[in-house]
């Protein structure tokens, strides 16, 4: 008998005894593309190293202020990074809470940043960084500039006020530093905090733990509430909320359950269903941080949980998930990426290292910082809808790359073994390997660790049924 075994998309909610044919129970360090092939993700190649040997908290390319200048935040210091990988430190203040994700904004004159403390102002002509004084908040995690207004969340300078306050100022002439520069508005539709503040489509989204509300510059208030934009979903992780291609992604809690959600054209939806069980079981969720990543023109929403050491990647165009990691030699830690920026001026996709190395990577290559990328692909349980014994005559696979490892386990017992190296003949994609033994129900696993691109496209088995 002759059949093609479909590996399909990753679906991690079922336990080890489940996972039917056509599903994948484990898919690490790859993505499922439009041809329904399993593609090994691109690697991270070292580009430059900032001094201080700390994690990279943020990378940002300016748009209006010194257009094309790339800023790197690490260890409390912000640097200009040139296209040759050299660094110029901004002197003066340090940004707050190194190790915390940093958020950026700019107003045609200065660049601003926030990381859980005071908002800071960068003068890229003088190469200095200063605190914004006045009555600006002292505990802001997010900062936005939109239509002549600088906005942040957080409490005021005395540590007072409502946690849901949104602070705003249009005092650009005085650098937002005067004592009366700042005013406050609060969410109206729901009494909630303001965990995250984002903007897109000339709208400001205030995200609390229980709700989301959108406002716009109405010319008088100045920020009037947009009717029909209130959502009774909030976020449990402020740094999980980001905009990608006009869509808002965030980690949310609803009915005591944790899921990744997306808002498209005012409509919220849950998108994490293939990995809800894994996400639900994590030790903590509030530490989650997310950022966009583009690989070979494909946009991903990448969310990582430092405490639980897990990274998941959502393929936006193909609507599927996989797990990304860093192979230690014995296990997968979370992915090395901590932040991302595409630089148009440098024409490079930059990723900052989460470890205390100060390393900036570019997306590309076949290794992670000269280390192994281990793509794992595990099928569901293959039985052909029959409990009769089967004898495998041969397996025919289609893949790129020189070789990969194919192994299996039968009837869901024991560990994977009986492995073979499947090598493609020079210049060919198809390979046939004979006689893989007898089984009733079998689970296959594909491992690829070579420093090369790899695409797994087809798995065909020929077998005899009823053989004892």
C-alpha positions in Angstrom: 0.0 0.0 0.0 1.1 3.5 -0.8 0.2 6.7 1.0 1.4 10.2 1.7 1.8 11.1 5.4 0.7 14.7 6.1 2.6 16.4 8.9 0.4 19.5 8.9 0.4 22.4 11.3 1.7 22.3 14.8 -1.0 21.7 17.5 0.4 21.6 21.0 -2.8 21.3 23.0 -3.1 17.6 23.0 -1.2 15.3 25.4 1.5 12.8 24.5 -1.0 10.0 23.8 -3.1 12.0 21.4 -2.2 13.9 18.2 -3.8 12.2 15.2 -2.6 11.9 11.7 -2.3 15.1 9.8 -1.2 17.1 12.8 2.2 17.9 14.2 2.8 17.7 18.0 6.2 19.4 18.0 7.6 22.0 15.6 10.6 23.9 16.7 12.8 26.4 14.9 10.8 26.6 11.7 7.6 27.8 10.1 4.8 26.4 8.0 4.8 28.2 4.7 2.2 28.9 1.9 3.2 25.7 0.1 2.4 23.8 3.4 6.1 22.9 3.6 8.0 23.0 6.9 10.9 25.5 6.6 13.8 25.9 8.9 13.9 29.5 10.2 16.8 31.8 9.4 19.7 32.2 11.8 21.2 35.1 13.7 24.5 36.4 12.5 26.7 38.6 14.7 26.9 42.2 13.3 28.3 44.3 16.2 28.8 44.3 19.9 28.0 47.3 22.2 30.2 47.9 25.2 28.9 46.9 28.6 28.0 43.3 27.9 24.3 43.6 28.8 21.1 42.5 27.2 19.9 44.6 24.3 16.7 46.3 25.5 15.7 48.1 22.3 16.7 49.0 18.7 15.1 51.8 16.9 15.6 53.7 13.6 14.6 57.3 13.6 12.2 58.7 11.0 12.0 62.5 11.4 15.0 63.2 13.8 18.3 62.6 12.0 16.5 60.2 9.6 18.0 56.8 9.3 20.0 57.0 12.6 19.8 53.6 14.4 19.6 53.7 18.3 20.6 50.8 20.5 19.6 50.7 24.2 21.6 48.4 26.5 22.7 48.5 30.1 21.2 51.9 30.7 23.1 53.6 27.9 21.7 54.6 24.5 24.1 54.4 21.5 24.0 55.5 17.9 25.0 52.6 15.8 26.6 53.3 12.4 26.2 51.1 9.4 29.8 49.8 9.9 28.9 48.6 13.4 30.6 51.4 15.4 28.9 53.0 18.4 28.6 56.5 19.8 27.2 56.7 23.4 24.7 59.4 24.4 26.1 61.1 27.5 24.1 62.5 30.4 21.2 60.5 31.9 20.8 56.7 31.8 17.5 55.2 31.0 15.7 53.5 33.8 15.4 49.8 34.6 18.0 48.2 32.3 16.8 44.7 31.4 13.3 46.1 30.7 11.9 46.5 27.2 12.2 50.1 26.0 9.6 52.0 24.0 10.3 54.9 21.6 8.7 58.0 20.1 9.9 61.2 18.3 8.6 64.6 17.5 10.7 66.0 14.6 13.1 67.5 17.1 14.0 64.8 19.7 13.7 61.1 20.3 12.0 60.0 23.5 12.1 56.7 25.3 10.5 55.0 28.4 11.3 51.8 30.3 9.3 51.9 33.5 10.6 55.1 35.0 10.8 58.7 33.8 10.5 59.5 30.2 13.8 60.5 28.6 14.7 62.9 25.8 17.6 62.2 23.3 19.3 65.1 21.5 21.0 63.4 18.6 22.8 66.6 17.5 24.5 67.0 20.9 24.6 63.2 21.6 22.9 63.6 25.0 20.2 61.9 26.9 18.2 63.8 29.6 15.2 63.2 31.9 12.0 65.1 31.0 11.2 67.2 34.1 8.1 69.2 34.7 5.2 67.2 36.0 5.8 64.2 33.6 5.1 60.8 35.1 7.8 58.9 36.8 6.6 55.3 36.2 5.8 55.2 32.5 6.3 52.0 30.5 5.0 53.4 27.1 5.4 56.6 25.3 3.7 57.9 22.1 3.9 61.1 20.0 1.0 61.8 17.8 -0.2 65.1 16.1 1.9 67.5 18.3 1.2 65.7 21.6 3.6 63.5 23.6 1.7 60.9 25.7 2.7 58.4 28.4 1.1 56.2 31.0 2.1 56.1 34.6 1.7 58.1 37.8 2.7 61.8 38.2 5.9 63.1 39.7 4.6 62.7 43.3 3.6 59.1 42.7 -0.1 60.2 43.0 -3.0 60.0 40.6 -4.9 57.2 39.1 -3.1 54.3 37.6 -5.3 54.6 34.6 -4.2 58.2 33.9 -2.8 59.0 30.4 -0.5 62.0 30.6 -0.2 64.3 27.6 1.6 67.5 26.7 1.9 69.7 23.6 4.7 71.9 25.0 7.3 71.0 22.4 8.8 74.5 22.5 9.9 74.0 26.1 10.8 70.3 25.6 7.8 69.3 27.9 9.9 70.4 30.9 7.8 73.1 32.5 5.8 72.3 35.7 2.5 73.1 33.9 3.4 71.2 30.7 1.4 68.1 31.4 -2.3 67.3 31.6 -4.2 64.1 32.2 -7.2 62.2 30.9 -8.6 58.9 31.9 -10.5 56.1 30.3 -14.3 56.7 30.3 -15.9 53.5 29.2 -14.5 51.3 32.0 -12.7 52.1 35.3 -9.4 50.5 34.4 -5.6 51.0 34.7 -3.4 51.8 31.7 -0.9 49.0 31.3 0.1 49.9 27.8 -0.2 52.9 25.4 0.1 52.4 21.7 -0.8 54.4 18.5 -1.7 53.6 14.9 -4.0 55.0 12.3 -3.8 58.4 14.2 -5.5 56.8 17.1 -4.2 56.2 20.7 -5.0 52.9 22.3 -5.0 52.7 26.1 -4.8 49.1 27.3 -5.8 48.1 30.8 -6.0 44.7 32.5 -9.7 44.5 31.7 -10.4 46.7 28.7 -9.0 48.6 25.7 -10.2 52.1 24.6 -9.2 54.1 21.6 -9.1 57.9 21.3 -8.2 60.5 18.7 -7.2 64.2 18.5 -10.6 65.7 18.1 -9.2 69.3 18.0 -10.9 70.4 21.3 -10.6 67.9 24.1 -7.9 67.2 22.7 -8.4 63.4 22.9 -12.0 62.3 22.3 -13.1 58.8 22.8 -13.8 56.9 19.6 -17.3 55.3 19.9 -17.4 51.6 19.0 -13.8 51.0 19.9 -14.1 49.8 23.5 -13.2 46.2 24.0 -13.8 44.2 27.1 -10.5 42.4 26.7 -7.3 43.6 28.5 -3.7 42.6 28.7 -1.8 40.7 31.4 1.6 41.6 29.9 2.1 45.3 28.9 5.1 44.5 26.7 3.2 41.8 24.8 1.1 44.5 23.0 2.4 45.7 19.7 1.1 46.8 16.3 2.1 44.8 13.2 0.7 45.8 9.8 -2.2 47.7 11.3 -3.3 44.9 13.6 -3.0 44.9 17.4 -1.5 41.8 19.1 -1.5 41.2 22.8 -1.5 38.6 25.6 -4.9 38.7 27.3 -6.9 37.1 30.1 -10.5 36.3 29.8 -12.6 34.0 31.9 -9.5 33.0 33.9 -7.8 31.8 30.8 -4.7 33.3 29.1 -4.6 33.6 25.3 -2.9 35.6 22.5 -5.5 37.9 20.8 -5.6 40.2 17.8 -7.7 43.2 16.9 -8.4 43.7 13.2 -10.7 46.4 12.0 -12.2 46.8 15.6 -12.9 43.1 15.9 -11.0 41.1 18.6 -10.2 37.4 18.1 -8.2 34.7 19.8 -5.4 33.4 17.6 -3.4 31.2 20.0 -5.7 28.1 20.0 -3.0 25.7 18.8 -0.8 26.6 21.8 -3.4 27.6 24.5 -2.6 24.6 26.7 1.1 25.4 26.7 0.5 29.1 27.4 -2.0 28.4 30.1 0.5 26.2 32.0 3.4 28.7 32.1 4.6 29.7 35.6 3.9 33.4 35.0 2.5 35.6 32.2 3.1 39.2 33.1 6.8 39.0 32.0 5.9 38.2 28.4 7.4 40.5 25.8 6.8 40.6 22.1 8.2 42.2 18.9 7.8 41.8 15.2 10.3 39.9 13.1 10.5 39.6 9.4 12.2 36.6 7.8 12.4 36.3 4.0 9.6 38.9 3.7 7.3 37.0 6.1 6.1 38.9 9.2 6.0 37.1 12.5 4.6 38.1 15.9 7.2 36.7 18.3 6.3 36.4 22.0 8.7 35.2 24.6 8.4 34.4 28.3 11.7 34.9 30.1 10.7 33.1 33.4 9.4 30.0 31.6 12.1 30.1 28.9 9.7 29.8 26.0 9.4 31.6 22.7 6.5 31.2 20.3 6.3 32.7 16.8 3.0 33.4 14.9 3.2 33.4 11.1 0.9 36.3 10.4 0.3 35.6 6.7 -0.2 31.9 7.1 -2.1 32.0 10.4 0.0 29.3 12.2 2.4 28.9 15.1 5.7 27.2 15.9 8.1 27.3 18.7 11.5 29.0 18.3 14.4 28.3 20.6 18.2 28.3 21.2 19.7 24.9 21.2 22.0 24.5 24.2 23.3 21.0 23.2 20.7 19.2 25.3 17.5 21.3 25.2 15.9 24.3 23.6 16.0 27.6 25.7 13.9 30.6 24.5 15.1 32.2 21.3 18.1 34.6 21.5 16.0 37.6 20.2 15.1 40.3 22.7 14.0 43.1 20.3 13.9 43.8 16.6 14.3 46.6 14.1 14.4 46.8 10.3 16.7 49.6 9.3 15.9 51.1 5.9 19.0 53.2 5.9 21.3 50.2 6.6 19.0 47.7 4.7 19.4 45.2 7.6 17.1 43.3 9.9 18.5 43.8 13.4 17.9 41.6 16.4 19.2 42.3 19.9 20.6 39.5 22.1 18.6 38.7 25.2 21.8 37.5 27.0 24.3 39.8 28.7 26.5 40.0 25.6 25.8 43.4 24.0 25.5 41.6 20.7 23.5 42.9 17.7 22.6 40.3 15.1 21.3 40.4 11.6 18.6 38.0 10.5 20.1 35.5 8.1 22.5 32.7 7.9 22.2 29.1 9.0 23.4 29.3 12.6 22.6 31.3 15.7 25.6 33.2 16.9 27.8 30.4 15.3 25.8 27.8 17.2 23.5 25.0 16.0 19.9 25.5 15.0 18.0 22.3 15.7 14.8 22.0 13.8 12.5 19.4 15.2 9.4 18.1 13.4 7.3 15.4 15.0 4.3 13.8 13.3 1.0 12.7 14.8 0.4 9.0 15.4 0.2 7.2 12.1 -2.1 4.1 11.9 -3.9 4.4 8.6 -7.1 4.1 10.5 -6.3 0.4 11.1 -5.0 -1.4 14.1 -3.6 -4.2 11.9 0.1 -4.7 11.9 2.0 -3.1 9.1 5.4 -3.7 7.6 7.2 -0.8 6.1 8.7 -1.4 2.6 10.2 2.0 2.1 10.0 5.7 2.9 10.3 8.3 0.2 11.0 11.9 1.3 11.4 15.2 -0.5 13.6 17.9 1.1 16.3 20.4 0.5 19.7 20.2 2.2 22.3 17.5 2.2 20.8 15.3 4.9 18.6 15.0 8.0 17.9 12.5 10.8 14.7 10.4 10.7 13.7 8.3 13.7 10.5 6.9 15.2 8.7 5.3 18.1 5.8 2.8 18.0 2.6 2.7 19.9 3.5 5.9 21.9 6.0 4.0 24.1 9.6 4.8 25.0 11.8 7.4 23.5 12.5 8.1 19.9 15.2 5.9 18.4 16.0 3.6 15.5 17.4 6.7 13.8 19.0 6.9 10.4 20.7 9.7 8.4 18.7 10.3 5.3 21.0 11.8 2.7 19.8 13.4 -0.6 21.8 12.3 -3.7 23.8 15.2 -5.1 21.5 17.7 -6.9 18.3 15.9 -6.0 15.4 16.4 -3.6 13.9 12.9 -3.4 15.4 10.1 -1.3 14.2 6.5 -0.8 15.2 4.5 2.3 14.1 0.9 2.7 12.7 -1.3 5.4 11.7 0.6 8.6 10.3 -2.4 10.4 6.8 -3.4 11.6 4.3 -1.4 13.7 0.7 -0.9 14.4 0.9 2.9 15.2 4.0 5.0 14.5 5.2 8.5 15.3 8.0 9.9 13.1 10.5 12.6 14.1 12.7 14.6 11.8 15.7 16.4 13.1 17.9 18.8 11.1 21.0 20.3 12.7 23.3 20.9 9.7 24.4 24.5 9.1 22.3 24.8 5.9 18.9 25.9 4.7 16.3 23.1 5.0 12.8 22.6 3.7 10.8 19.4 4.4 8.1 19.0 1.7 6.9 15.4 1.3 6.8 12.1 3.2 5.5 9.0 1.4 5.4 5.5 2.8 4.9 2.1 1.1 3.8 -0.7 3.4 2.1 -4.1 3.6 -0.8 -4.6 6.0 -1.6 -7.7 8.0 2.0 -8.8 8.3 2.9 -10.4 11.6 
